[in-house]
């Protein structure tokens, strides 16, 4: 468990908080690239407890700005996105993509006052199908995280998103807890339901994996292992936490799986999960988004229409207000362990059921929580080192540290888990000898 002070420290992300200041040291993804089209309506963006607006200018340049007009505080959301800038409708002041005031029509001719006024804007870049911003104190932002497909052309990356109505940490911790897969997602299954010699079968045959955990330059890595059909082979599930809020989950086959998920805090009670993967690795996705998740995850994942409010983007239809559409008859029938509509909904329901911010002083952690414990320690240590001594957080200046892969693999029982998988975990190496179907859905 965490102390009350530690829980507050690790969960709160507003400006001036230890964790909020830590996250602002990094580039932060805040939207899908396809959310903004040239001369689009302004989009309300809530990230790290701050309100911003995003547009794409006439020429296609994305722009992130403060919401308030610097004149008298009117919301720029009502503004006009026109001709390479945004114009406040209150008095007609117009700002270009860099925040410079280029027109002040309610001032007398010859006035130079517009040269003294700026709309605060923030660096924005596009990579991996996502829009990223830097909100930190450095005059020159650090490098972007070097996920291996981030240099691909825009059409070569796919991205998708969903919102979770809970604190960012409890959402992220679900991704670094592999033992729940054998219960929450496949608790109803018997070994014979899975293909022989598949990862899924090994998972069902042994639902209590053992763990090894290692600190890394980018965060932390775990390997969860269990017998792979015999005493001389082990099935390993490798997954990563990468500073400050990224996960690479262990589903799929190690060496072939390329995908990252960013659990970006909107505020302390809402989280936007932003996914990126190379388009060549694209999977069947929900009809409402068409990119990014496995066919199994896509089952029954439906989205409400986006609205214009601060928390109106990418909301899954199954939510706390409707008990996540749980089907108790389905649960009782044994056809589903949970009665919930697929992997995404199961994860959503459980993490949101903990409340907006879970009180970790009440929990009782077991051996399966070793990765959760390690990640909390790393986050708290990094946040306090930044606050106390200005120490740069892990990997912020090392883009190559993010060139990782996750997934499952079968190894001889006596193999060293890290040495034997070094090449498979490394980016930029193709492994045509590996068959992605051997995962069987695990």
NUMIGU-249041 format. One record per residue (C-alpha): residue in one letter; x, y, z. Coordinates in steps of 0.001 Angstrom, whole numbers, padded with zeros to 6 digits, always signed. Layout:
// NUMIGU-249041
AXYZ/...
***
This chain:
// NUMIGU-249041
X+000000+000000+000000/X+000966+003655-000193/X+000832+006234+002542/X-001765+008943+002144/X+000982+011466+001324/X+002522+009200-001329/X-000868+008506-002874/X-001595+012217-003156/X+001874+012872-004575/X+001668+010219-007278/X-001937+010921-008340/X-002118+014714-008529/X-000950+016230-011833/X-001822+019921-011699/X+000784+022571-012373/X+003082+022892-009372/X+002525+019358-008076/X+005516+016975-008035/X+003964+014539-010520/X+002497+017270-012687/X+005858+018994-012925/X+007522+015662-013733/X+005141+014998-016635/X+005660+018514-017981/X+009347+017701-018490/X+008330+015405-021383/X+006492+015824-024664/X+002836+014981-023971/X+000443+013524-026587/X-002882+015322-026353/X-004989+014414-029421/X-005208+012318-032550/X-003838+014038-035642/X-007099+013369-037461/X-009072+015335-034882/X-007865+018569-036460/X-008394+019573-040090/X-007322+022872-041695/X-009568+025723-040536/X-011435+023347-038189/X-013526+024505-035260/X-011484+024942-032076/X-011290+021789-029968/X-011296+021964-026178/X-008292+020082-024770/X-007915+019261-021083/X-004463+017943-020216/X-002620+017811-016881/X-005404+019818-015272/X-005074+022780-017674/X-007519+024039-020276/X-006268+024565-023808/X-007687+024974-027290/X-006380+023278-030424/X-006834+024190-034073/X-005163+023455-037378/X-004450+026566-039437/X-005329+027041-043095/X-001973+025676-044227/X-002273+022632-041948/X-000135+023656-038972/X-001484+022390-035619/X-001699+024964-032831/X-002258+024618-029084/X-003102+027745-027110/X-004457+028971-023796/X-008231+029177-023753/X-008546+032788-022599/X-008086+035770-024882/X-005310+037947-023393/X-007525+041037-023837/X-010264+040486-021239/X-010455+036743-020811/X-013163+035767-023272/X-012936+032136-024363/X-011143+031735-027666/X-013269+028606-028252/X-015890+030963-029693/X-013244+032391-031988/X-012909+032166-035774/X-010216+029879-037169/X-009403+031801-040331/X-006512+032568-042668/X-003572+031193-040630/X-004783+032278-037230/X-007616+032577-034751/X-009722+035681-034169/X-011533+036472-030937/X-015132+037402-031700/X-015405+039782-028727/X-013319+042616-030195/X-011835+041054-033318/X-008271+040586-032085/X-006479+038018-034254/X-003491+035855-033349/X-001295+033861-035698/X-000019+030308-035213/X+002770+031538-032968/X+000440+033561-030722/X+001438+036979-032100/X-001370+039514-032364/X-001556+040402-036064/X-004754+042449-036074/X-006409+044661-033457/X-009259+046313-035352/X-010792+048113-032362/X-007611+050147-031805/X-006925+053403-033695/X-004957+053240-036956/X-001222+053443-036333/X-001448+051933-032845/X+001419+049590-031987/X-000375+048049-029038/X-000862+044741-030885/X+002909+044266-030906/X+002851+044080-027114/X+000175+041384-026783/X+000551+037637-027230/X-001754+034665-026876/X+000192+031966-024990/X+000864+029028-027323/X+002868+025838-026907/X+005206+023810-029123/X+003307+021167-031103/X+004565+018355-033290/X+002992+015347-035017/X+004245+011768-034849/X+002716+008309-034760/X-000721+009598-035724/X-000759+011799-032598/X-000396+015482-031752/X+002164+016230-029042/X+002942+019325-026998/X+005657+020451-024643/X+004334+022250-021543/X+007542+022354-019542/X+010004+025060-018512/X+012827+024420-020994/X+013310+027136-023639/X+014209+024344-026050/X+012071+021214-025618/X+013767+017862-025074/X+013830+015262-027861/X+010666+013398-028701/X+010492+009820-027370/X+012042+007611-030041/X+009404+004920-030490/X+010588+003115-033584/X+007746+004106-035926/X+007614+007784-034921/X+009626+008855-037966/X+007199+007159-040353/X+005086+009286-042669/X+001700+010267-041279/X-000107+007674-043388/X+002163+004935-042037/X+000997+005301-038435/X-002359+004539-036898/X-003723+005903-033656/X-006864+005700-031600/X-008103+006894-028209/X-010565+006358-025403/X-011315+008221-022197/X-011401+006682-018763/X-013187+008400-015887/X-010636+007774-013174/X-007168+008806-012121/X-004359+008115-014565/X-002403+005812-012245/X-005123+003228-011647/X-005709+003136-015408/X-002009+002607-016088/X-001604-000010-013358/X-004041-002293-015142/X-001591-002495-018036/X+001329-003589-015846/X-000650-006246-013967/X-000565-009382-016122/X-002170-011876-013734/X-005602-010273-014114/X-005725-011464-017737/X-006348-015061-016663/X-009406-014002-014659/X-010947-010751-015851/X-010571-011560-019551/X-010472-015371-019840/X-011708-016567-016458/X-014510-018514-018161/X-012153-020428-020499/X-010862-023988-020167/X-007502-025121-021607/X-009222-027008-024426/X-010888-023766-025520/X-007495-022450-026649/X-005309-023701-029511/X-002787-026324-028466/X+000708-024909-027790/X-000610-021340-027816/X+000184-018613-025302/X-003492-018458-024405/X-003539-022137-023482/X-000503-021769-021236/X-002184-018812-019534/X-005363-020764-018827/X-003444-023809-017597/X-001544-021715-015035/X-003234-018507-013891/X-000625-017639-011234/X+002568-016608-013051/X+005838-015888-011291/X+007674-012618-011890/X+010998-010978-012493/X+011218-007178-012515/X+014064-004915-013581/X+014674-001170-013448/X+015606+000208-016868/X+016799+003500-018288/X+013278+004133-019604/X+011365+002928-016517/X+010822-000722-015628/X+010370-004101-017321/X+008754-007260-016055/X+008782-010828-017222/X+005918-013025-016006/X+006589-016708-016550/X+004764-020039-016259/X+005172-023560-017691/X+004724-023883-021448/X+003295-027361-021683/X+006296-029069-020083/X+008853-028661-017325/X+011672-027706-019677/X+009962-024700-021341/X+008543-021464-019942/X+006095-019013-021461/X+007226-015460-020715/X+005141-012281-020988/X+007315-009172-021307/X+005866-005709-020698/X+007231-002242-020002/X+006468+000935-018142/X+008125+003907-019840/X+008352+007345-018230/X+006224+009194-017562/X+002940+007404-018488/X+003517+004911-021296/X+002939+001170-021316/X+003791-001605-023738/X+001551-004538-022846/X+002523-008234-023067/X-000148-009474-025485/X+001076-010829-028813/X+004412-012325-029805/X+007606-010627-028658/X+009518-009296-031652/X+006413-008778-033778/X+004321-006520-031517/X+004732-002761-032040/X+002352-000564-030068/X+002451+001930-027234/X-000274+003330-025008/X-000039+006701-023272/X-002202+007145-020169/X-002332+010942-020300/X-004032+012638-017341/X-006689+015090-018448/X-007031+016072-014805/X-006893+014104-011556/X-010168+012285-012279/X-010083+011758-016080/X-007542+010019-018300/X-007136+009906-022068/X-005609+006683-023378/X-003826+007440-026644/X-002520+004511-028693/X-000018+004541-031525/X+001232+001766-033786/X+002616+001406-037307/X-000173+001101-039846/X+001354-002142-041105/X+000496-003583-037675/X-003061-002266-037743/X-005762-004524-036350/X-009525-004648-036772/X-010969-001751-034786/X-014305-000386-033635/X-016434+001053-036403/X-016335+004419-034644/X-012552+004692-034860/X-011370+002212-037509/X-007794+001954-036270/X-005665+000430-033641/X-006943-002430-031436/X-007253-006170-031722/X-010417-007739-033069/X-011094-009233-029655/X-010837-005857-027951/X-013073-004293-030567/X-016001-006547-029684/X-018834-004450-028221/X-016605-001384-027885/X-018903+001435-028880/X-018432+005162-028421/X-020734+008025-027677/X-020672+010896-030176/X-017967+013394-029342/X-019218+016638-027843/X-017569+020032-027444/X-017200+020059-023651/X-013918+019521-021832/X-014543+015815-021253/X-016596+015096-024363/X-014061+013210-026482/X-013774+009421-026971/X-016181+008277-024265/X-017060+004588-024333/X-020792+003875-024225/X-020435+001402-021342/X-019858+003604-018298/X-020418+003841-014571/X-023828+005434-015027/X-025139+002298-016766/X-023085-000251-014779/X-020890-000685-017863/X-023794-002593-019454/X-023067-005698-017412/X-025124-008756-018393/X-025668-010825-015227/X-027369-013628-017111/X-024329-013940-019355/X-022114-013951-016276/X-024195-016673-014621/X-024237-018767-017778/X-020482-019342-017631/X-020007-018075-021194/X-018406-014948-019734/X-016488-014598-016479/X-017611-010990-016107/X-020762-010442-018133/X-019042-007371-019608/X-018639-006666-023304/X-015043-007557-024117/X-011539-006745-022954/X-011794-002959-023230/X-015041-002806-021277/X-013754-005210-018621/X-010686-003063-018004/X-012781+000103-018097/X-015319-001188-015604/X-012786-002450-013084/X-010538+000619-013040/X-013489+003022-012917/X-015127+000936-010164/X-012264+001954-007852/X-013580+005526-007848/X-012080+008702-009214/X-008886+008321-007155/X-008340+005080-005301/X-007226+005311-001679/X-004161+003040-001743/X-003800+003120+002038/X-006499+000421+002068/X-005006-002077-000384/X-003240-005379+000326/X-000594-006142-002284/X+000605-009639-003125/X+003478-011144-005081/X+001644-010545-008373/X+001834-006792-007699/X+005613-006601-007860/X+005637-004530-011068/X+003003-002162-009697/X+005135-001613-006603/X+008292-001026-008649/X+006654+001520-010954/X+005219+003490-008043/X+008640+003661-006422/X+010282+004838-009629/X+007664+007523-010226/X+007824+008855-006677/X+011625+008852-006640/X+011844+010688-009959/X+009240+013279-008976/X+010970+013988-005675/X+014415+014159-007255/X+013106+016775-009695/X+011427+018756-006909/X+014277+018549-004405/X+017336+018916-006629/X+016193+019598-010177/X+017391+016189-011357/X+016277+015503-014925/X+013861+012549-014938/X+014628+009202-016592/X+014916+009070-020399/X+013769+012664-020925/X+016949+013344-022922/X+017396+009791-024252/X+014962+009239-027130/X+016618+005946-028039/X+015612+004475-024679/X+012039+004203-025987/X+012971+001823-028810/X+011462-001217-027113/X+009091-004061-027901/X+006862-006163-025672/X+005005-009459-025984/X+005253-013168-025219/X+007806-015854-026019/X+008558-019452-025076/X+012096-020042-023770/X+014031-023007-022405/X+013505-023170-018646/X+017185-022483-017955/X+017468-019462-020291/X+018335-016012-018923/X+015144-014010-019441/X+016884-010777-020484/X+019847-012128-022433/X+017724-014562-024431/X+015289-011843-025503/X+017619-008881-026084/X+017170-008872-029856/X+013439-009560-029682/X+012911-006612-027349/X+014978-004291-029536/X+013482-002041-032178/X+014203-002135-035866/X+014682-005890-036282/X+012294-007991-038344/X+011576-011549-037260/X+009847-013302-040180/X+010451-016658-038470/X+007955-015771-035738/X+004269-016584-036144/X+002003-013952-034525/X-000844-016477-034369/X+000985-018525-031738/X-000296-016061-029128/X-003833-017347-029619/X-005241-014086-028242/X-003022-013800-025149/
***
